[in-house]
C-alpha cells in the first residue's frame, strides 16, 4: 500500500511539473528578428542564429506606415560598439549595423511563429537583387522595405496582423 501511495505522489508531482512547462512565459512572447546566415551562393542554405538580432524590447518605435524601426538608444549604442562599425569600410551588401554578409537573411517571428524572411539591402555594385522584404540600415535604426519585380509572386507580409497586434500590445507602434 505504501508503494502505491508513493507512486501516486510521484505521478502527481510529474503532472504538475509537466503542466507548468506548458504555460508560456511572458518573456517568450513577442516580436523577434533573427539572422539567417547563408552558406555559399544558395540562399536556401542557411542556419538561424540562436539569439535574435533584436526583439521588441530593443525597439523605441515601429512606424507601421513606413516599417521604420527606431532602436532604444542603449541597445543601439551597444550594437554599434559590438560590431565596431567602421565608417570607411565599403559594404557591397548586407547590414553594416548587424555585421551581416552579402546574401544573409533576416527572419521575423511573432510569438515564436515564423511570419516572414527577407534580405539586406545591396549596393549598386552587387549583382544580387533581393525580391521581397529588404532591411535597410538607418542612422538610428532600420527600415524594412519591399522590393518587387514584374511577374514575381512574392507577397508582402510586413503588414501581418500578428506583428501589428504584438507591437500595439507592447505600446511601441506608431501609426
BALOBA-1460 file (C-alpha; in Angstrom, 3 decimals):
// residues 175
<rec num="1" residu="x" x="0.000" y="0.000" z="0.000"/>
<rec num="2" residu="x" x="2.867" y="2.346" z="0.820"/>
<rec num="3" residu="x" x="4.397" y="1.744" z="-2.652"/>
<rec num="4" residu="x" x="1.100" y="2.629" z="-4.361"/>
<rec num="5" residu="x" x="0.873" y="5.828" z="-2.310"/>
<rec num="6" residu="x" x="4.444" y="6.806" z="-3.258"/>
<rec num="7" residu="x" x="3.761" y="6.092" z="-6.935"/>
<rec num="8" residu="x" x="0.600" y="8.211" z="-6.779"/>
<rec num="9" residu="x" x="2.523" y="11.122" z="-5.224"/>
<rec num="10" residu="x" x="5.276" y="10.750" z="-7.823"/>
<rec num="11" residu="x" x="2.728" y="10.811" z="-10.665"/>
<rec num="12" residu="x" x="1.071" y="13.939" z="-9.205"/>
<rec num="13" residu="x" x="4.436" y="15.732" z="-8.954"/>
<rec num="14" residu="x" x="5.254" y="14.740" z="-12.535"/>
<rec num="15" residu="x" x="1.870" y="16.026" z="-13.797"/>
<rec num="16" residu="x" x="2.287" y="19.365" z="-12.012"/>
<rec num="17" residu="x" x="5.790" y="19.754" z="-13.446"/>
<rec num="18" residu="x" x="4.589" y="18.979" z="-16.965"/>
<rec num="19" residu="x" x="1.650" y="21.383" z="-16.701"/>
<rec num="20" residu="x" x="3.920" y="24.198" z="-15.582"/>
<rec num="21" residu="x" x="6.114" y="23.585" z="-18.624"/>
<rec num="22" residu="x" x="3.129" y="24.044" z="-20.940"/>
<rec num="23" residu="x" x="2.388" y="27.619" z="-19.929"/>
<rec num="24" residu="x" x="4.018" y="30.375" z="-21.945"/>
<rec num="25" residu="x" x="6.258" y="32.784" z="-20.140"/>
<rec num="26" residu="x" x="5.663" y="36.432" z="-20.999"/>
<rec num="27" residu="x" x="9.385" y="36.564" z="-21.840"/>
<rec num="28" residu="x" x="8.805" y="34.111" z="-24.700"/>
<rec num="29" residu="x" x="6.032" y="36.139" z="-26.287"/>
<rec num="30" residu="x" x="6.890" y="38.932" z="-28.672"/>
<rec num="31" residu="x" x="8.429" y="40.251" z="-31.862"/>
<rec num="32" residu="x" x="11.891" y="38.864" z="-32.699"/>
<rec num="33" residu="x" x="14.219" y="39.178" z="-35.667"/>
<rec num="34" residu="x" x="16.927" y="36.551" z="-36.231"/>
<rec num="35" residu="x" x="19.895" y="36.289" z="-38.575"/>
<rec num="36" residu="x" x="19.807" y="33.637" z="-41.271"/>
<rec num="37" residu="x" x="23.487" y="33.044" z="-42.088"/>
<rec num="38" residu="x" x="23.741" y="31.906" z="-45.725"/>
<rec num="39" residu="x" x="26.448" y="29.423" z="-46.706"/>
<rec num="40" residu="x" x="27.789" y="29.523" z="-50.257"/>
<rec num="41" residu="x" x="25.726" y="31.008" z="-53.062"/>
<rec num="42" residu="x" x="22.469" y="29.129" z="-52.444"/>
<rec num="43" residu="x" x="20.233" y="31.460" z="-50.400"/>
<rec num="44" residu="x" x="18.179" y="28.457" z="-49.263"/>
<rec num="45" residu="x" x="21.230" y="27.008" z="-47.484"/>
<rec num="46" residu="x" x="21.301" y="28.913" z="-44.194"/>
<rec num="47" residu="x" x="21.262" y="28.473" z="-40.439"/>
<rec num="48" residu="x" x="19.308" y="30.603" z="-37.987"/>
<rec num="49" residu="x" x="21.152" y="32.322" z="-35.146"/>
<rec num="50" residu="x" x="20.476" y="31.080" z="-31.627"/>
<rec num="51" residu="x" x="19.868" y="34.583" z="-30.305"/>
<rec num="52" residu="x" x="17.773" y="37.239" z="-32.034"/>
<rec num="53" residu="x" x="19.377" y="40.252" z="-33.682"/>
<rec num="54" residu="x" x="16.777" y="42.297" z="-31.828"/>
<rec num="55" residu="x" x="13.404" y="41.973" z="-30.109"/>
<rec num="56" residu="x" x="10.528" y="44.293" z="-29.283"/>
<rec num="57" residu="x" x="12.378" y="45.122" z="-26.041"/>
<rec num="58" residu="x" x="15.093" y="46.826" z="-28.140"/>
<rec num="59" residu="x" x="12.660" y="48.990" z="-30.131"/>
<rec num="60" residu="x" x="11.752" y="52.541" z="-29.192"/>
<rec num="61" residu="x" x="9.190" y="52.951" z="-32.003"/>
<rec num="62" residu="x" x="7.951" y="50.994" z="-35.003"/>
<rec num="63" residu="x" x="6.301" y="53.186" z="-37.641"/>
<rec num="64" residu="x" x="3.591" y="50.970" z="-39.082"/>
<rec num="65" residu="x" x="3.173" y="53.049" z="-42.260"/>
<rec num="66" residu="x" x="6.843" y="53.055" z="-43.276"/>
<rec num="67" residu="x" x="8.113" y="49.995" z="-41.341"/>
<rec num="68" residu="x" x="10.854" y="52.172" z="-39.911"/>
<rec num="69" residu="x" x="12.202" y="50.872" z="-36.609"/>
<rec num="70" residu="x" x="13.969" y="53.252" z="-34.244"/>
<rec num="71" residu="x" x="16.016" y="51.387" z="-31.665"/>
<rec num="72" residu="x" x="16.273" y="52.175" z="-27.998"/>
<rec num="73" residu="x" x="19.378" y="54.347" z="-27.521"/>
<rec num="74" residu="x" x="21.122" y="51.941" z="-25.105"/>
<rec num="75" residu="x" x="20.591" y="48.980" z="-27.459"/>
<rec num="76" residu="x" x="21.723" y="50.991" z="-30.469"/>
<rec num="77" residu="x" x="24.900" y="52.171" z="-28.718"/>
<rec num="78" residu="x" x="25.731" y="48.590" z="-27.628"/>
<rec num="79" residu="x" x="25.078" y="47.327" z="-31.145"/>
<rec num="80" residu="x" x="27.383" y="49.887" z="-32.733"/>
<rec num="81" residu="x" x="30.123" y="49.183" z="-30.175"/>
<rec num="82" residu="x" x="29.750" y="45.401" z="-30.566"/>
<rec num="83" residu="x" x="30.029" y="45.448" z="-34.338"/>
<rec num="84" residu="x" x="32.719" y="48.143" z="-34.293"/>
<rec num="85" residu="x" x="31.179" y="49.845" z="-37.314"/>
<rec num="86" residu="x" x="33.931" y="51.277" z="-39.473"/>
<rec num="87" residu="x" x="32.589" y="54.223" z="-41.476"/>
<rec num="88" residu="x" x="35.399" y="53.839" z="-44.006"/>
<rec num="89" residu="x" x="34.588" y="50.211" z="-44.876"/>
<rec num="90" residu="x" x="32.590" y="49.794" z="-48.093"/>
<rec num="91" residu="x" x="29.666" y="47.381" z="-47.987"/>
<rec num="92" residu="x" x="28.585" y="45.674" z="-51.190"/>
<rec num="93" residu="x" x="25.581" y="44.252" z="-49.402"/>
<rec num="94" residu="x" x="24.338" y="43.188" z="-46.016"/>
<rec num="95" residu="x" x="23.895" y="45.223" z="-42.876"/>
<rec num="96" residu="x" x="26.727" y="47.295" z="-41.528"/>
<rec num="97" residu="x" x="24.764" y="47.697" z="-38.311"/>
<rec num="98" residu="x" x="24.396" y="43.935" z="-37.736"/>
<rec num="99" residu="x" x="27.642" y="42.975" z="-39.498"/>
<rec num="100" residu="x" x="25.907" y="40.596" z="-41.900"/>
<rec num="101" residu="x" x="27.065" y="39.151" z="-45.182"/>
<rec num="102" residu="x" x="26.039" y="39.998" z="-48.713"/>
<rec num="103" residu="x" x="23.393" y="37.267" z="-49.066"/>
<rec num="104" residu="x" x="22.406" y="36.712" z="-45.420"/>
<rec num="105" residu="x" x="18.753" y="36.816" z="-44.422"/>
<rec num="106" residu="x" x="16.731" y="38.231" z="-41.574"/>
<rec num="107" residu="x" x="13.839" y="36.212" z="-40.217"/>
<rec num="108" residu="x" x="10.834" y="37.715" z="-38.394"/>
<rec num="109" residu="x" x="8.962" y="35.794" z="-35.711"/>
<rec num="110" residu="x" x="5.968" y="36.690" z="-33.554"/>
<rec num="111" residu="x" x="5.376" y="34.526" z="-30.501"/>
<rec num="112" residu="x" x="7.933" y="32.030" z="-31.842"/>
<rec num="113" residu="x" x="5.965" y="31.631" z="-35.125"/>
<rec num="114" residu="x" x="7.643" y="32.419" z="-38.446"/>
<rec num="115" residu="x" x="5.981" y="35.401" z="-40.140"/>
<rec num="116" residu="x" x="8.393" y="36.196" z="-42.993"/>
<rec num="117" residu="x" x="12.011" y="36.401" z="-44.043"/>
<rec num="118" residu="x" x="13.908" y="38.868" z="-46.135"/>
<rec num="119" residu="x" x="17.335" y="40.044" z="-47.243"/>
<rec num="120" residu="x" x="19.543" y="43.026" z="-46.513"/>
<rec num="121" residu="x" x="19.922" y="45.983" z="-48.849"/>
<rec num="122" residu="x" x="22.525" y="45.608" z="-51.581"/>
<rec num="123" residu="x" x="24.730" y="48.297" z="-53.050"/>
<rec num="124" residu="x" x="24.627" y="49.191" z="-56.743"/>
<rec num="125" residu="x" x="27.881" y="47.204" z="-57.101"/>
<rec num="126" residu="x" x="26.125" y="43.961" z="-56.187"/>
<rec num="127" residu="x" x="24.665" y="41.673" z="-58.844"/>
<rec num="128" residu="x" x="22.340" y="40.149" z="-56.215"/>
<rec num="129" residu="x" x="18.891" y="41.791" z="-56.231"/>
<rec num="130" residu="x" x="16.718" y="40.590" z="-53.358"/>
<rec num="131" residu="x" x="12.995" y="40.373" z="-54.087"/>
<rec num="132" residu="x" x="10.645" y="40.795" z="-51.137"/>
<rec num="133" residu="x" x="11.271" y="42.289" z="-47.718"/>
<rec num="134" residu="x" x="14.592" y="44.117" z="-47.534"/>
<rec num="135" residu="x" x="16.254" y="45.575" z="-44.432"/>
<rec num="136" residu="x" x="17.986" y="48.931" z="-44.809"/>
<rec num="137" residu="x" x="20.271" y="50.456" z="-42.160"/>
<rec num="138" residu="x" x="19.273" y="53.906" z="-40.904"/>
<rec num="139" residu="x" x="21.069" y="56.408" z="-38.713"/>
<rec num="140" residu="x" x="19.292" y="55.229" z="-35.538"/>
<rec num="141" residu="x" x="17.618" y="52.001" z="-36.585"/>
<rec num="142" residu="x" x="16.438" y="50.168" z="-39.682"/>
<rec num="143" residu="x" x="13.671" y="50.219" z="-42.257"/>
<rec num="144" residu="x" x="12.107" y="47.172" z="-43.835"/>
<rec num="145" residu="x" x="11.204" y="47.977" z="-47.427"/>
<rec num="146" residu="x" x="9.693" y="45.762" z="-50.130"/>
<rec num="147" residu="x" x="11.369" y="45.112" z="-53.479"/>
<rec num="148" residu="x" x="9.263" y="43.682" z="-56.251"/>
<rec num="149" residu="x" x="9.734" y="42.906" z="-59.903"/>
<rec num="150" residu="x" x="7.087" y="42.457" z="-62.532"/>
<rec num="151" residu="x" x="5.772" y="38.930" z="-62.651"/>
<rec num="152" residu="x" x="7.006" y="37.883" z="-59.200"/>
<rec num="153" residu="x" x="4.617" y="36.096" z="-56.901"/>
<rec num="154" residu="x" x="6.205" y="37.403" z="-53.701"/>
<rec num="155" residu="x" x="3.656" y="38.532" z="-51.123"/>
<rec num="156" residu="x" x="4.374" y="41.492" z="-48.854"/>
<rec num="157" residu="x" x="3.961" y="40.110" z="-45.321"/>
<rec num="158" residu="x" x="5.223" y="43.176" z="-43.457"/>
<rec num="159" residu="x" x="1.616" y="44.155" z="-42.645"/>
<rec num="160" residu="x" x="0.830" y="40.839" z="-40.959"/>
<rec num="161" residu="x" x="-1.773" y="41.431" z="-38.240"/>
<rec num="162" residu="x" x="0.225" y="39.361" z="-35.705"/>
<rec num="163" residu="x" x="3.074" y="41.864" z="-35.921"/>
<rec num="164" residu="x" x="0.722" y="44.821" z="-35.517"/>
<rec num="165" residu="x" x="-1.057" y="43.245" z="-32.542"/>
<rec num="166" residu="x" x="2.098" y="42.426" z="-30.576"/>
<rec num="167" residu="x" x="3.673" y="45.836" z="-31.242"/>
<rec num="168" residu="x" x="0.421" y="47.561" z="-30.226"/>
<rec num="169" residu="x" x="0.303" y="45.438" z="-27.082"/>
<rec num="170" residu="x" x="3.908" y="46.429" z="-26.279"/>
<rec num="171" residu="x" x="2.978" y="50.102" z="-26.894"/>
<rec num="172" residu="x" x="5.760" y="50.735" z="-29.437"/>
<rec num="173" residu="x" x="3.724" y="51.097" z="-32.617"/>
<rec num="174" residu="x" x="3.462" y="54.472" z="-34.306"/>
<rec num="175" residu="x" x="0.583" y="54.864" z="-36.729"/>
